[in-house]
Amino acid sequence: MSIRPATPKLAPGFRPMPILVAVLLSVTAGVQVSADDVTTLEEARRVAVKALAALQPPRDFKIHDKETIEKGYGWIFFYSPKGTGDSHAYGLGAIGAGPLVIEREGGNWQFLGTTVPPEAAIESYEKRMGHSQKGRHGSRQP
């Protein structure tokens, strides 16, 4: 699988601080991983690991597998920096560490925002993308 990051559009001449760049990339960047569909949780997790590894500045993240939500359109992963305990609670993760959506169709991924609780970010994403809002697995079903 090859990763081709999408670049957020900024105003000409805009020179953001480095932390702002990381937040903008993590909140707005979607990446086309491949033209292949993702059909299993294991494949989706591998894509999630690659998506997290592509974040800048580089950090070591852990995925909270017990919190993963499976939807008809894909999977939603929750993660936090390694060394922050065994569970992730909203507000305790890294700046910009919002839920990560891996779509079944085409293997696209997108980080969701952190300005609202994860359930609200997921609901907004689903409305924007026209997806059903019913979850099939996971402990954080909205």
N, CA, C and O atoms as a GROMACS GRO file, in nm:
protein
  568
    1MET      N    1   0.084  -0.118   0.000
    1MET     CA    2   0.000   0.000   0.000
    1MET      C    3   0.088   0.125   0.000
    1MET      O    4   0.187   0.131   0.073
    2SER      N    5   0.054   0.221  -0.080
    2SER     CA    6   0.128   0.346  -0.079
    2SER      C    7   0.041   0.454  -0.016
    2SER      O    8  -0.081   0.451  -0.026
    3ILE      N    9   0.106   0.548   0.050
    3ILE     CA   10   0.033   0.656   0.117
    3ILE      C   11   0.060   0.786   0.046
    3ILE      O   12   0.176   0.826   0.028
    4ARG      N   13  -0.046   0.854   0.004
    4ARG     CA   14  -0.035   0.983  -0.062
    4ARG      C   15  -0.113   1.083   0.023
    4ARG      O   16  -0.236   1.088   0.013
    5PRO      N   17  -0.044   1.163   0.106
    5PRO     CA   18  -0.118   1.256   0.193
    5PRO      C   19  -0.184   1.369   0.115
    5PRO      O   20  -0.131   1.419   0.017
    6ALA      N   21  -0.300   1.406   0.163
    6ALA     CA   22  -0.368   1.524   0.110
    6ALA      C   23  -0.311   1.646   0.181
    6ALA      O   24  -0.275   1.637   0.298
    7THR      N   25  -0.302   1.757   0.113
    7THR     CA   26  -0.247   1.878   0.171
    7THR      C   27  -0.359   1.977   0.200
    7THR      O   28  -0.435   2.013   0.110
    8PRO      N   29  -0.369   2.022   0.328
    8PRO     CA   30  -0.473   2.122   0.356
    8PRO      C   31  -0.444   2.251   0.282
    8PRO      O   32  -0.328   2.286   0.262
    9LYS      N   33  -0.547   2.321   0.241
    9LYS     CA   34  -0.530   2.446   0.167
    9LYS      C   35  -0.521   2.562   0.267
    9LYS      O   36  -0.611   2.583   0.347
   10LEU      N   37  -0.411   2.635   0.260
   10LEU     CA   38  -0.388   2.751   0.346
   10LEU      C   39  -0.377   2.875   0.259
   10LEU      O   40  -0.342   2.866   0.141
   11ALA      N   41  -0.406   2.989   0.317
   11ALA     CA   42  -0.397   3.115   0.244
   11ALA      C   43  -0.253   3.139   0.199
   11ALA      O   44  -0.160   3.104   0.272
   12PRO      N   45  -0.232   3.198   0.080
   12PRO     CA   46  -0.097   3.228   0.034
   12PRO      C   47  -0.024   3.316   0.136
   12PRO      O   48  -0.080   3.414   0.186
   13GLY      N   49   0.100   3.282   0.163
   13GLY     CA   50   0.180   3.360   0.256
   13GLY      C   51   0.156   3.326   0.403
   13GLY      O   52   0.224   3.381   0.490
   14PHE      N   53   0.061   3.236   0.433
   14PHE     CA   54   0.032   3.198   0.571
   14PHE      C   55   0.148   3.115   0.624
   14PHE      O   56   0.188   3.018   0.561
   15ARG      N   57   0.202   3.152   0.739
   15ARG     CA   58   0.314   3.081   0.798
   15ARG      C   59   0.276   3.036   0.939
   15ARG      O   60   0.305   3.106   1.036
   16PRO      N   61   0.210   2.920   0.952
   16PRO     CA   62   0.165   2.874   1.084
   16PRO      C   63   0.280   2.826   1.170
   16PRO      O   64   0.386   2.787   1.120
   17MET      N   65   0.257   2.829   1.300
   17MET     CA   66   0.354   2.775   1.393
   17MET      C   67   0.358   2.623   1.375
   17MET      O   68   0.258   2.566   1.330
   18PRO      N   69   0.469   2.555   1.408
   18PRO     CA   70   0.479   2.410   1.387
   18PRO      C   71   0.367   2.330   1.453
   18PRO      O   72   0.315   2.237   1.391
   19ILE      N   73   0.328   2.362   1.575
   19ILE     CA   74   0.221   2.286   1.641
   19ILE      C   75   0.090   2.304   1.566
   19ILE      O   76   0.010   2.210   1.558
   20LEU      N   77   0.066   2.422   1.511
   20LEU     CA   78  -0.055   2.446   1.435
   20LEU      C   79  -0.057   2.361   1.310
   20LEU      O   80  -0.163   2.310   1.270
   21VAL      N   81   0.057   2.345   1.247
   21VAL     CA   82   0.066   2.260   1.128
   21VAL      C   83   0.027   2.117   1.164
   21VAL      O   84  -0.049   2.054   1.090
   22ALA      N   85   0.077   2.066   1.275
   22ALA     CA   86   0.044   1.929   1.316
   22ALA      C   87  -0.104   1.914   1.343
   22ALA      O   88  -0.165   1.815   1.304
   23VAL      N   89  -0.164   2.012   1.408
   23VAL     CA   90  -0.306   2.007   1.438
   23VAL      C   91  -0.387   2.015   1.309
   23VAL      O   92  -0.481   1.937   1.291
   24LEU      N   93  -0.352   2.107   1.220
   24LEU     CA   94  -0.425   2.119   1.094
   24LEU      C   95  -0.417   1.991   1.012
   24LEU      O   96  -0.517   1.946   0.956
   25LEU      N   97  -0.298   1.932   1.005
   25LEU     CA   98  -0.283   1.810   0.929
   25LEU      C   99  -0.362   1.696   0.991
   25LEU      O  100  -0.424   1.618   0.919
   26SER      N  101  -0.359   1.685   1.123
   26SER     CA  102  -0.427   1.573   1.186
   26SER      C  103  -0.577   1.588   1.183
   26SER      O  104  -0.649   1.488   1.183
   27VAL      N  105  -0.628   1.710   1.180
   27VAL     CA  106  -0.772   1.732   1.181
   27VAL      C  107  -0.830   1.731   1.041
   27VAL      O  108  -0.943   1.685   1.022
   28THR      N  109  -0.757   1.781   0.942
   28THR     CA  110  -0.815   1.799   0.810
   28THR      C  111  -0.764   1.703   0.705
   28THR      O  112  -0.823   1.693   0.597
   29ALA      N  113  -0.656   1.632   0.732
   29ALA     CA  114  -0.596   1.550   0.628
   29ALA      C  115  -0.670   1.419   0.609
   29ALA      O  116  -0.699   1.348   0.706
   30GLY      N  117  -0.701   1.388   0.487
   30GLY     CA  118  -0.750   1.257   0.450
   30GLY      C  119  -0.648   1.199   0.356
   30GLY      O  120  -0.584   1.273   0.281
   31VAL      N  121  -0.631   1.070   0.357
   31VAL     CA  122  -0.530   1.009   0.273
   31VAL      C  123  -0.592   0.896   0.195
   31VAL      O  124  -0.668   0.815   0.248
   32GLN      N  125  -0.559   0.890   0.068
   32GLN     CA  126  -0.597   0.777  -0.015
   32GLN      C  127  -0.489   0.672   0.003
   32GLN      O  128  -0.376   0.691  -0.043
   33VAL      N  129  -0.522   0.561   0.068
   33VAL     CA  130  -0.422   0.458   0.094
   33VAL      C  131  -0.402   0.372  -0.029
   33VAL      O  132  -0.288   0.343  -0.067
   34SER      N  133  -0.509   0.329  -0.090
   34SER     CA  134  -0.501   0.252  -0.213
   34SER      C  135  -0.638   0.254  -0.278
   34SER      O  136  -0.735   0.303  -0.219
   35ALA      N  137  -0.647   0.201  -0.397
   35ALA     CA  138  -0.777   0.191  -0.463
   35ALA      C  139  -0.851   0.067  -0.415
   35ALA      O  140  -0.966   0.046  -0.453
   36ASP      N  141  -0.787  -0.014  -0.332
   36ASP     CA  142  -0.847  -0.137  -0.283
   36ASP      C  143  -0.942  -0.110  -0.167
   36ASP      O  144  -0.919  -0.021  -0.085
   37ASP      N  145  -1.048  -0.187  -0.162
   37ASP     CA  146  -1.140  -0.178  -0.050
   37ASP      C  147  -1.076  -0.245   0.072
   37ASP      O  148  -0.994  -0.336   0.059
   38VAL      N  149  -1.116  -0.199   0.189
   38VAL     CA  150  -1.072  -0.258   0.315
   38VAL      C  151  -1.190  -0.340   0.365
   38VAL      O  152  -1.298  -0.287   0.387
   39THR      N  153  -1.170  -0.471   0.381
   39THR     CA  154  -1.283  -0.558   0.411
   39THR      C  155  -1.284  -0.617   0.550
   39THR      O  156  -1.387  -0.669   0.594
   40THR      N  157  -1.172  -0.612   0.621
   40THR     CA  158  -1.167  -0.673   0.755
   40THR      C  159  -1.114  -0.572   0.857
   40THR      O  160  -1.048  -0.474   0.822
   41LEU      N  161  -1.143  -0.599   0.982
   41LEU     CA  162  -1.090  -0.517   1.091
   41LEU      C  163  -0.938  -0.518   1.091
   41LEU      O  164  -0.876  -0.414   1.116
   42GLU      N  165  -0.878  -0.631   1.064
   42GLU     CA  166  -0.732  -0.641   1.063
   42GLU      C  167  -0.672  -0.550   0.955
   42GLU      O  168  -0.572  -0.482   0.979
   43GLU      N  169  -0.732  -0.550   0.836
   43GLU     CA  170  -0.684  -0.460   0.729
   43GLU      C  171  -0.702  -0.315   0.770
   43GLU      O  172  -0.612  -0.233   0.749
   44ALA      N  173  -0.816  -0.283   0.829
   44ALA     CA  174  -0.842  -0.145   0.872
   44ALA      C  175  -0.742  -0.102   0.978
   44ALA      O  176  -0.696   0.012   0.977
   45ARG      N  177  -0.709  -0.192   1.070
   45ARG     CA  178  -0.612  -0.158   1.175
   45ARG      C  179  -0.474  -0.131   1.114
   45ARG      O  180  -0.404  -0.040   1.158
   46ARG      N  181  -0.435  -0.211   1.014
   46ARG     CA  182  -0.306  -0.186   0.948
   46ARG      C  183  -0.304  -0.048   0.882
   46ARG      O  184  -0.204   0.022   0.888
   47VAL      N  185  -0.416  -0.009   0.820
   47VAL     CA  186  -0.426   0.124   0.759
   47VAL      C  187  -0.417   0.230   0.869
   47VAL      O  188  -0.350   0.332   0.852
   48ALA      N  189  -0.485   0.208   0.981
   48ALA     CA  190  -0.481   0.304   1.093
   48ALA      C  191  -0.339   0.322   1.145
   48ALA      O  192  -0.298   0.434   1.173
   49VAL      N  193  -0.265   0.213   1.159
   49VAL     CA  194  -0.126   0.222   1.206
   49VAL      C  195  -0.043   0.306   1.109
   49VAL      O  196   0.037   0.388   1.152
   50LYS      N  197  -0.061   0.285   0.978
   50LYS     CA  198   0.012   0.363   0.878
   50LYS      C  199  -0.029   0.510   0.882
   50LYS      O  200   0.055   0.599   0.868
   51ALA      N  201  -0.158   0.536   0.901
   51ALA     CA  202  -0.206   0.674   0.908
   51ALA      C  203  -0.144   0.746   1.028
   51ALA      O  204  -0.102   0.861   1.017
   52LEU      N  205  -0.140   0.679   1.142
   52LEU     CA  206  -0.080   0.740   1.262
   52LEU      C  207   0.070   0.760   1.244
   52LEU      O  208   0.125   0.860   1.290
   53ALA      N  209   0.137   0.667   1.178
   53ALA     CA  210   0.281   0.679   1.154
   53ALA      C  211   0.314   0.795   1.062
   53ALA      O  212   0.424   0.849   1.066
   54ALA      N  213   0.218   0.835   0.977
   54ALA     CA  214   0.240   0.943   0.881
   54ALA      C  215   0.222   1.082   0.943
   54ALA      O  216   0.255   1.182   0.880
   55LEU      N  217   0.169   1.089   1.066
   55LEU     CA  218   0.148   1.220   1.129
   55LEU      C  219   0.280   1.291   1.153
   55LEU      O  220   0.382   1.228   1.180
   56GLN      N  221   0.277   1.421   1.143
   56GLN     CA  222   0.394   1.505   1.170
   56GLN      C  223   0.360   1.606   1.278
   56GLN      O  224   0.252   1.663   1.271
   57PRO      N  225   0.443   1.631   1.376
   57PRO     CA  226   0.569   1.562   1.400
   57PRO      C  227   0.545   1.418   1.443
   57PRO      O  228   0.440   1.387   1.500
   58PRO      N  229   0.642   1.330   1.415
   58PRO     CA  230   0.625   1.189   1.448
   58PRO      C  231   0.607   1.166   1.598
   58PRO      O  232   0.673   1.230   1.680
   59ARG      N  233   0.517   1.076   1.632
   59ARG     CA  234   0.494   1.034   1.771
   59ARG      C  235   0.458   0.887   1.771
   59ARG      O  236   0.413   0.833   1.670
   60ASP      N  237   0.479   0.824   1.884
   60ASP     CA  238   0.436   0.685   1.899
   60ASP      C  239   0.297   0.684   1.960
   60ASP      O  240   0.276   0.734   2.070
   61PHE      N  241   0.202   0.627   1.887
   61PHE     CA  242   0.064   0.618   1.933
   61PHE      C  243   0.027   0.473   1.956
   61PHE      O  244   0.083   0.382   1.896
   62LYS      N  245  -0.069   0.454   2.044
   62LYS     CA  246  -0.129   0.321   2.061
   62LYS      C  247  -0.276   0.332   2.026
   62LYS      O  248  -0.342   0.432   2.055
   63ILE      N  249  -0.327   0.228   1.964
   63ILE     CA  250  -0.468   0.220   1.928
   63ILE      C  251  -0.541   0.148   2.041
   63ILE      O  252  -0.493   0.045   2.090
   64HIS      N  253  -0.655   0.200   2.080
   64HIS     CA  254  -0.736   0.139   2.185
   64HIS      C  255  -0.838   0.046   2.119
   64HIS      O  256  -0.951   0.085   2.088
   65ASP      N  257  -0.795  -0.078   2.098
   65ASP     CA  258  -0.874  -0.174   2.021
   65ASP      C  259  -1.014  -0.198   2.079
   65ASP      O  260  -1.109  -0.216   2.004
   66LYS      N  261  -1.026  -0.198   2.210
   66LYS     CA  262  -1.156  -0.225   2.272
   66LYS      C  263  -1.257  -0.113   2.244
   66LYS      O  264  -1.378  -0.134   2.258
   67GLU      N  265  -1.210   0.004   2.204
   67GLU     CA  266  -1.298   0.116   2.177
   67GLU      C  267  -1.332   0.129   2.028
   67GLU      O  268  -1.412   0.215   1.991
   68THR      N  269  -1.273   0.046   1.945
   68THR     CA  270  -1.298   0.053   1.800
   68THR      C  271  -1.445   0.029   1.770
   68THR      O  272  -1.507  -0.061   1.826
   69ILE      N  273  -1.499   0.110   1.683
   69ILE     CA  274  -1.639   0.100   1.642
   69ILE      C  275  -1.642   0.056   1.496
   69ILE      O  276  -1.574   0.114   1.411
   70GLU      N  277  -1.720  -0.048   1.467
   70GLU     CA  278  -1.740  -0.091   1.329
   70GLU      C  279  -1.873  -0.036   1.280
   70GLU      O  280  -1.975  -0.050   1.347
   71LYS      N  281  -1.870   0.026   1.164
   71LYS     CA  282  -1.990   0.081   1.101
   71LYS      C  283  -2.004   0.019   0.963
   71LYS      O  284  -1.913  -0.049   0.915
   72GLY      N  285  -2.117   0.040   0.900
   72GLY     CA  286  -2.137  -0.011   0.765
   72GLY      C  287  -2.036   0.044   0.666
   72GLY      O  288  -1.998  -0.025   0.572
   73TYR      N  289  -1.993   0.168   0.686
   73TYR     CA  290  -1.900   0.234   0.595
   73TYR      C  291  -1.753   0.212   0.631
   73TYR      O  292  -1.665   0.244   0.551
   74GLY      N  293  -1.725   0.157   0.750
   74GLY     CA  294  -1.586   0.136   0.790
   74GLY      C  295  -1.570   0.122   0.940
   74GLY      O  296  -1.659   0.073   1.010
   75TRP      N  297  -1.454   0.167   0.989
   75TRP     CA  298  -1.420   0.154   1.130
   75TRP      C  299  -1.375   0.288   1.186
   75TRP      O  300  -1.320   0.371   1.114
   76ILE      N  301  -1.399   0.307   1.316
   76ILE     CA  302  -1.354   0.428   1.385
   76ILE      C  303  -1.260   0.382   1.495
   76ILE      O  304  -1.297   0.304   1.583
   77PHE      N  305  -1.137   0.433   1.489
   77PHE     CA  306  -1.034   0.398   1.586
   77PHE      C  307  -1.008   0.515   1.680
   77PHE      O  308  -1.012   0.632   1.639
   78PHE      N  309  -0.980   0.482   1.805
   78PHE     CA  310  -0.940   0.580   1.905
   78PHE      C  311  -0.797   0.548   1.944
   78PHE      O  312  -0.759   0.431   1.950
   79TYR      N  313  -0.719   0.649   1.972
   79TYR     CA  314  -0.577   0.629   1.998
   79TYR      C  315  -0.528   0.739   2.092
   79TYR      O  316  -0.596   0.839   2.113
   80SER      N  317  -0.410   0.717   2.147
   80SER     CA  318  -0.345   0.818   2.232
   80SER      C  319  -0.195   0.794   2.227
   80SER      O  320  -0.150   0.688   2.183
   81PRO      N  321  -0.117   0.892   2.273
   81PRO     CA  322   0.028   0.872   2.275
   81PRO      C  323   0.064   0.757   2.369
   81PRO      O  324   0.002   0.740   2.474
   82LYS      N  325   0.163   0.678   2.330
   82LYS     CA  326   0.210   0.571   2.419
   82LYS      C  327   0.258   0.633   2.549
   82LYS      O  328   0.315   0.742   2.551
   83GLY      N  329   0.232   0.561   2.658
   83GLY     CA  330   0.276   0.609   2.788
   83GLY      C  331   0.171   0.690   2.862
   83GLY      O  332   0.201   0.750   2.966
   84THR      N  333   0.047   0.695   2.810
   84THR     CA  334  -0.058   0.773   2.877
   84THR      C  335  -0.161   0.684   2.944
   84THR      O  336  -0.274   0.728   2.968
   85GLY      N  337  -0.126   0.559   2.976
   85GLY     CA  338  -0.219   0.470   3.044
   85GLY      C  339  -0.285   0.374   2.947
   85GLY      O  340  -0.263   0.381   2.826
   86ASP      N  341  -0.365   0.284   3.002
   86ASP     CA  342  -0.428   0.179   2.922
   86ASP      C  343  -0.559   0.219   2.859
   86ASP      O  344  -0.607   0.150   2.769
   87SER      N  345  -0.620   0.328   2.902
   87SER     CA  346  -0.746   0.367   2.842
   87SER      C  347  -0.738   0.512   2.796
   87SER      O  348  -0.656   0.590   2.846
   88HIS      N  349  -0.821   0.546   2.702
   88HIS     CA  350  -0.823   0.680   2.646
   88HIS      C  351  -0.956   0.745   2.680
   88HIS      O  352  -1.062   0.687   2.656
   89ALA      N  353  -0.950   0.863   2.737
   89ALA     CA  354  -1.073   0.938   2.766
   89ALA      C  355  -1.065   1.070   2.692
   89ALA      O  356  -0.957   1.128   2.677
   90TYR      N  357  -1.180   1.117   2.644
   90TYR     CA  358  -1.183   1.243   2.571
   90TYR      C  359  -1.114   1.351   2.652
   90TYR      O  360  -1.140   1.367   2.771
   91GLY      N  361  -1.027   1.425   2.587
   91GLY     CA  362  -0.959   1.535   2.653
   91GLY      C  363  -0.824   1.498   2.712
   91GLY      O  364  -0.749   1.586   2.752
   92LEU      N  365  -0.791   1.368   2.718
   92LEU     CA  366  -0.665   1.327   2.777
   92LEU      C  367  -0.561   1.289   2.673
   92LEU      O  368  -0.446   1.262   2.708
   93GLY      N  369  -0.599   1.286   2.547
   93GLY     CA  370  -0.506   1.249   2.442
   93GLY      C  371  -0.424   1.368   2.394
   93GLY      O  372  -0.428   1.476   2.454
   94ALA      N  373  -0.349   1.348   2.288
   94ALA     CA  374  -0.268   1.454   2.231
   94ALA      C  375  -0.356   1.555   2.158
   94ALA      O  376  -0.467   1.523   2.116
   95ILE      N  377  -0.304   1.676   2.144
   95ILE     CA  378  -0.376   1.777   2.066
   95ILE      C  379  -0.396   1.721   1.926
   95ILE      O  380  -0.302   1.673   1.863
   96GLY      N  381  -0.518   1.728   1.877
   96GLY     CA  382  -0.547   1.679   1.744
   96GLY      C  383  -0.569   1.529   1.735
   96GLY      O  384  -0.582   1.476   1.625
   97ALA      N  385  -0.574   1.459   1.849
   97ALA     CA  386  -0.590   1.314   1.848
   97ALA      C  387  -0.738   1.276   1.850
   97ALA      O  388  -0.785   1.207   1.940
   98GLY      N  389  -0.811   1.323   1.749
   98GLY     CA  390  -0.952   1.290   1.737
   98GLY      C  391  -0.969   1.151   1.677
   98GLY      O  392  -0.872   1.090   1.633
   99PRO      N  393  -1.091   1.101   1.674
   99PRO     CA  394  -1.116   0.969   1.617
   99PRO      C  395  -1.062   0.959   1.474
   99PRO      O  396  -1.058   1.057   1.400
  100LEU      N  397  -1.022   0.838   1.437
  100LEU     CA  398  -0.968   0.810   1.304
  100LEU      C  399  -1.064   0.716   1.232
  100LEU      O  400  -1.090   0.605   1.278
  101VAL      N  401  -1.116   0.762   1.118
  101VAL     CA  402  -1.210   0.682   1.039
  101VAL      C  403  -1.134   0.616   0.924
  101VAL      O  404  -1.061   0.681   0.850
  102ILE      N  405  -1.153   0.484   0.911
  102ILE     CA  406  -1.101   0.409   0.796
  102ILE      C  407  -1.222   0.361   0.718
  102ILE      O  408  -1.304   0.286   0.771
  103GLU      N  409  -1.234   0.404   0.593
  103GLU     CA  410  -1.350   0.367   0.513
  103GLU      C  411  -1.326   0.235   0.440
  103GLU      O  412  -1.216   0.207   0.392
  104ARG      N  413  -1.433   0.155   0.432
  104ARG     CA  414  -1.425   0.027   0.360
  104ARG      C  415  -1.399   0.050   0.212
  104ARG      O  416  -1.313  -0.015   0.152
  105GLU      N  417  -1.474   0.140   0.152
  105GLU     CA  418  -1.466   0.163   0.009
  105GLU      C  419  -1.346   0.251  -0.025
  105GLU      O  420  -1.343   0.369   0.009
  106GLY      N  421  -1.248   0.193  -0.091
  106GLY     CA  422  -1.132   0.268  -0.135
  106GLY      C  423  -1.020   0.282  -0.034
  106GLY      O  424  -0.912   0.329  -0.069
  107GLY      N  425  -1.043   0.242   0.091
  107GLY     CA  426  -0.937   0.248   0.192
  107GLY      C  427  -0.900   0.389   0.236
  107GLY      O  428  -0.792   0.408   0.292
  108ASN      N  429  -0.987   0.488   0.212
  108ASN     CA  430  -0.957   0.625   0.255
  108ASN      C  431  -0.961   0.634   0.407
  108ASN      O  432  -1.032   0.559   0.474
  109TRP      N  433  -0.882   0.728   0.461
  109TRP     CA  434  -0.890   0.754   0.604
  109TRP      C  435  -0.897   0.902   0.630
  109TRP      O  436  -0.851   0.983   0.550
  110GLN      N  437  -0.956   0.936   0.746
  110GLN     CA  438  -0.968   1.076   0.784
  110GLN      C  439  -0.968   1.087   0.937
  110GLN      O  440  -1.036   1.012   1.007
  111PHE      N  441  -0.890   1.184   0.986
  111PHE     CA  442  -0.891   1.217   1.128
  111PHE      C  443  -1.005   1.315   1.152
  111PHE      O  444  -1.023   1.410   1.076
  112LEU      N  445  -1.082   1.291   1.257
  112LEU     CA  446  -1.191   1.381   1.291
  112LEU      C  447  -1.142   1.484   1.392
  112LEU      O  448  -1.040   1.464   1.457
  113GLY      N  449  -1.215   1.592   1.404
  113GLY     CA  450  -1.175   1.703   1.490
  113GLY      C  451  -1.184   1.673   1.638
  113GLY      O  452  -1.242   1.573   1.680
  114THR      N  453  -1.126   1.762   1.715
  114THR     CA  454  -1.125   1.748   1.860
  114THR      C  455  -1.192   1.865   1.930
  114THR      O  456  -1.184   1.877   2.053
  115THR      N  457  -1.258   1.952   1.855
  115THR     CA  458  -1.323   2.068   1.917
  115THR      C  459  -1.457   2.032   1.980
  115THR      O  460  -1.516   2.113   2.051
  116VAL      N  461  -1.504   1.911   1.952
  116VAL     CA  462  -1.628   1.860   2.010
  116VAL      C  463  -1.601   1.719   2.062
  116VAL      O  464  -1.501   1.659   2.023
  117PRO      N  465  -1.688   1.665   2.148
  117PRO     CA  466  -1.669   1.526   2.193
  117PRO      C  467  -1.667   1.430   2.074
  117PRO      O  468  -1.726   1.460   1.970
  118PRO      N  469  -1.601   1.316   2.088
  118PRO     CA  470  -1.591   1.221   1.976
  118PRO      C  471  -1.725   1.183   1.915
  118PRO      O  472  -1.736   1.170   1.793
  119GLU      N  473  -1.827   1.163   1.997
  119GLU     CA  474  -1.958   1.124   1.945
  119GLU      C  475  -2.013   1.231   1.851
  119GLU      O  476  -2.071   1.198   1.748
  120ALA      N  477  -1.994   1.357   1.885
  120ALA     CA  478  -2.042   1.467   1.800
  120ALA      C  479  -1.959   1.474   1.672
  120ALA      O  480  -2.014   1.501   1.565
  121ALA      N  481  -1.828   1.452   1.681
  121ALA     CA  482  -1.742   1.454   1.562
  121ALA      C  483  -1.782   1.342   1.466
  121ALA      O  484  -1.785   1.361   1.344
  122ILE      N  485  -1.813   1.225   1.521
  122ILE     CA  486  -1.855   1.111   1.438
  122ILE      C  487  -1.989   1.141   1.372
  122ILE      O  488  -2.006   1.117   1.252
  123GLU      N  489  -2.082   1.194   1.448
  123GLU     CA  490  -2.214   1.227   1.393
  123GLU      C  491  -2.202   1.330   1.280
  123GLU      O  492  -2.268   1.317   1.177
  124SER      N  493  -2.119   1.431   1.300
  124SER     CA  494  -2.098   1.533   1.198
  124SER      C  495  -2.038   1.471   1.071
  124SER      O  496  -2.080   1.502   0.960
  125TYR      N  497  -1.939   1.384   1.089
  125TYR     CA  498  -1.876   1.316   0.975
  125TYR      C  499  -1.979   1.235   0.898
  125TYR      O  500  -1.985   1.240   0.775
  126GLU      N  501  -2.060   1.159   0.971
  126GLU     CA  502  -2.160   1.075   0.906
  126GLU      C  503  -2.262   1.156   0.829
  126GLU      O  504  -2.303   1.118   0.719
  127LYS      N  505  -2.305   1.267   0.886
  127LYS     CA  506  -2.399   1.354   0.814
  127LYS      C  507  -2.335   1.412   0.689
  127LYS      O  508  -2.397   1.414   0.583
  128ARG      N  509  -2.211   1.460   0.703
  128ARG     CA  510  -2.140   1.520   0.590
  128ARG      C  511  -2.118   1.419   0.477
  128ARG      O  512  -2.127   1.455   0.360
  129MET      N  513  -2.091   1.294   0.513
  129MET     CA  514  -2.061   1.192   0.413
  129MET      C  515  -2.185   1.113   0.370
  129MET      O  516  -2.178   1.032   0.277
  130GLY      N  517  -2.298   1.136   0.436
  130GLY     CA  518  -2.421   1.066   0.402
  130GLY      C  519  -2.422   0.921   0.446
  130GLY      O  520  -2.486   0.837   0.383
  131HIS      N  521  -2.352   0.890   0.556
  131HIS     CA  522  -2.344   0.753   0.607
  131HIS      C  523  -2.452   0.726   0.711
  131HIS      O  524  -2.501   0.818   0.777
  132SER      N  525  -2.488   0.600   0.723
  132SER     CA  526  -2.578   0.556   0.830
  132SER      C  527  -2.506   0.576   0.963
  132SER      O  528  -2.384   0.566   0.969
  133GLN      N  529  -2.580   0.604   1.068
  133GLN     CA  530  -2.520   0.630   1.197
  133GLN      C  531  -2.527   0.512   1.293
  133GLN      O  532  -2.500   0.528   1.412
  134LYS      N  533  -2.563   0.394   1.246
  134LYS     CA  534  -2.574   0.278   1.334
  134LYS      C  535  -2.441   0.206   1.343
  134LYS      O  536  -2.381   0.171   1.241
  135GLY      N  537  -2.393   0.184   1.466
  135GLY     CA  538  -2.270   0.111   1.490
  135GLY      C  539  -2.298  -0.038   1.501
  135GLY      O  540  -2.410  -0.079   1.534
  136ARG      N  541  -2.195  -0.120   1.474
  136ARG     CA  542  -2.214  -0.263   1.484
  136ARG      C  543  -2.132  -0.325   1.597
  136ARG      O  544  -2.170  -0.429   1.649
  137HIS      N  545  -2.020  -0.265   1.635
  137HIS     CA  546  -1.935  -0.318   1.741
  137HIS      C  547  -1.868  -0.202   1.811
  137HIS      O  548  -1.870  -0.089   1.762
  138GLY      N  549  -1.808  -0.230   1.927
  138GLY     CA  550  -1.730  -0.129   1.997
  138GLY      C  551  -1.802  -0.076   2.119
  138GLY      O  552  -1.925  -0.078   2.125
  139SER      N  553  -1.724  -0.030   2.214
  139SER     CA  554  -1.782   0.016   2.340
  139SER      C  555  -1.822   0.164   2.336
  139SER      O  556  -1.887   0.211   2.430
  140ARG      N  557  -1.786   0.236   2.232
  140ARG     CA  558  -1.813   0.380   2.227
  140ARG      C  559  -1.920   0.412   2.125
  140ARG      O  560  -1.912   0.517   2.060
  141GLN      N  561  -2.017   0.329   2.108
  141GLN     CA  562  -2.118   0.356   2.006
  141GLN      C  563  -2.196   0.481   2.038
  141GLN      O  564  -2.254   0.491   2.146
  142PRO      N  565  -2.201   0.578   1.943
  142PRO     CA  566  -2.275   0.701   1.967
  142PRO      C  567  -2.424   0.677   1.961
  142PRO      O  568  -2.502   0.771   1.979
   0.00000   0.00000   0.00000
